[in-house]
Amino acid sequence: MMLLSSTTLEGESINMEKEVNHESRYLTQKEVADRFRVALSTVKNWRERGLLRYFQAPGSSRVLYPIDAVEELERQSIKHKKKGVVRPVEIKRKRPRIPAKPQKEWRV
């Protein structure tokens, strides 16, 4: 909250409280790149591939990204830890078959 004071013609001081919302609903391309620690061109590639929604005013070169779209991409890109190694069920191995008679050796 920001406190503003003004003076009237009679010299009296009036305190006016004005609520200022500094939160933006959009992030710039640089802010998105800094958030993910990637290059600006990477953010542009994500935009072109459709991974990240964006807003661009007609005739403007400035691109803005909605915070909720950036947070959604962030949730999708988080790698979750695996819960240990899952081992398959033990395979029952049979003894190798040994023939009673020795096999002939073939020479070519």
Order of alpha helices (4+ residues) and beta strands (2+ residues): beta-beta-beta-alpha-alpha-beta-beta-alpha
